[in-house]
Amino acid sequence: MKNSSKQVLKVAFVGNPNCGKTTLFNAFTGANLKVANWPGVTVERVEGESDYKGQKLKLIDLPGIYSLTSYSIEEKVSRRCILEEGIDVIVNVVDASSLERNLYLTMQLLELRKPVVLALNMMDVVEERGMEIDMHRLPEMLGGIPVVPVSARKRSGLDVLLHAVVHHYEEGPKEGVVVYSRGLEAKIAKLTAAIEKKYGRQENDRWLAVKLLENDEEICGKYPLDLPEVLDRSYENDIIGGKYDYIEEVVEECLFGKEEKAAFTEKIDQVLTHRIWGIPVFLLIMALVFFLTFAVGDFLKGYFEEALDWFSALARGFLGEIGTADWLVSLVVDGIVAGVGGVLTFLPNIFILFLALAFLEDSGYMARVAYVMDSVMGRVGLSGKAFLPMLLGFGCTVPAVMATRSLESEKDRRRTILVTPFMSCSARLPIYVLFAGMFFPNASMVVAYSLYVLGLVVAIAVALIANRVAPTGEEHALLIELPEYKTPNARTVAVYVWNKVKDYLTKAGTTIFIASIILWFLLNYGMSGMVTDISQSFGAQIGHFLVPFLVPAGLGMWQIAVALISGLSAKEVVVSSFSVLFGISNINSAAGMSALSGILAASGFGPVNAYALMVFCLLYSPCMATVATIRRETHSWKWTLGMVAFQVLLAWAAAVVVFQVGSRIF
Amino acid sequence: MKLSEGEIGKTYEVEKIDNTEQVTRRLEALGMTGHAGIKVLNKKEKGSMIIKVRGTRWAIGRRIADGITVREAQG
């Protein structure tokens, strides 16, 4: 069969998790999608464009799957795309260094009778391990499909792959290759005949027959057949066995030097996944991450502060000189520059934090954390895998919430989503840096780290209580692939960090910018128009209304109430609000800090109050972007708003306890 | 014997998988079938373990390990 040429070819990248699909996709489309060394990074399908010698291609990156069943969200997304979207060519990305397991999906794809091109990725790893793949025999044994060695990281073999995609499309699909036992083949023959009789000629009739024998829910629903003597039980086990038997033959004939040299990974694992040291090592690694974030970040931030001081003075001078109205000068300098600039000075800390997280994610350690934390998570009714989204939450809660898609059960997902916001995301970092620096100058790092640990403890405690109150009663079985360790790739890390820094800058330029302007207006206008006395402003009135609630938590100042409300837009805004509220031009500098702590101390706000404030900021409602993401992932406003209310209450209660107990001790 | 009773460093063969249908199907799809050897690389007191099947390393929880019946592989 020859397919006629088409204007735009639809090409889907399909493969096991963590085999390099997204790296390959990035290489073709110039996109900068996130890649890392743990299974399940991609949770959504993403489209991009490319072309090969005038042939336009639409490339689709899909979440990684181990088989074409439909148990997890990833499998559903990928399977639906392959089956229902008129994909012209499937690029089956295969991790050559673990050929045996990867070929299982390949066998299923071949049964679909769609054109398949095999992209043999990670050939460099194969060579490093002293293994060889017979590139003549392999395509022969796969029914003559093109097999193209590529290196997504080194960007080699890319043109050859595109050529194969275009060429193979014109050639049309090949036949499947796996031959099952005689009994099964007889059943398949009967089923294909019955399918043709009832539903007409189907291109993928063999695949449908196999799926019927596997008792696949979706296919059995779509193509019901009344053949009880053929479909007397599920033959899934036999079919899987048949495929693996053939794969063993392929590996036997095509893979040489199978002696594995994975000693490196095993040695590291002896320490990192040690049955006793695993958890202490993990805590130590996280402590190191935060030490770097604070120490190195602090070292760099001096330059940012000087630049901000300089810019602030320049803006004021320039605007004054061109005769700008006083209120506008104030808006720009006291509102925008102080608010946005104040947040920007934390960029070095953010940069280091994400650099460290990028290393963790790309090294292969992430998946190990799921194993190390499995027993702890098991006690709260979740699997160790649920810890991965929580760990990502140290960076940003939005992708962390999306990462819960890799969890199989909907109840587990919601429970994980409920506790993930308690992990201190990077937006809370400026709050800790500022207040720990102001009120605990000798122990700022310890105080900040204590908040990270507190967030973790609260998350686990909430999960524990939730599990006691409403046990999900489901199996919480950990099952996750542990990839080989590797040296983090410079490009991957650079892209990762750059994306995060860009997000931070974008947020400073949008959310924080707008929040600062709104706040400036609220503080400079009152019932009587523009006010000179800030306590007559709208902002003060709103704040005063909330003060009675915040008094027991030691946060009974209207300015704090306003800052906390503003912080709902993004948590950095708490910091920028303090700049605007108290008229501090460079809040993160030594001078700015001492000015602010002086003002606060004058109204009786001491270290205990500061700690209560940090605890409140840690626990109370996540930012708007997170709330919107949670709504999207749970499809329920009711649940989402309930969660927000719960978190605000919890934050309030925790801050009250901290203040009431703390102020009696100190 | 159960896989969870396996010793570090030894290789076992699957006899029977007895988990929820979903987990069982998944384990089979990952290659835990027939004569595939399961090598125990690491294990914790609580029973979660790291195993290697068909060249791939997996971390599995206790419940899964309990539900896999194995026998010691020959040689």
Interface residues (C-beta under 8 A of the other chain):
Chain A: Y66 S67 T69 Y71 S98 L99 E100 R101 Y104 E236 N237 I240 G241 Y244 D245 E260 T265 E266 D269 Q270 T273 R275 G278 A367 R368 A370 Y371 D374 S375 G378 S383 G384 E408 E475 H476 A477 L478 L479 I480 E481 L482 P483 E484
Chain B: N19 T20 Q22 V23 R25 R26 L27 E28 A29 L30 G31 T33 G34 A36 L41 N42 K43 K44 E45 K46 S48 I50 V53 R54 G55 T56 R57 W58 A59 I60 G61 R62 R63 I64
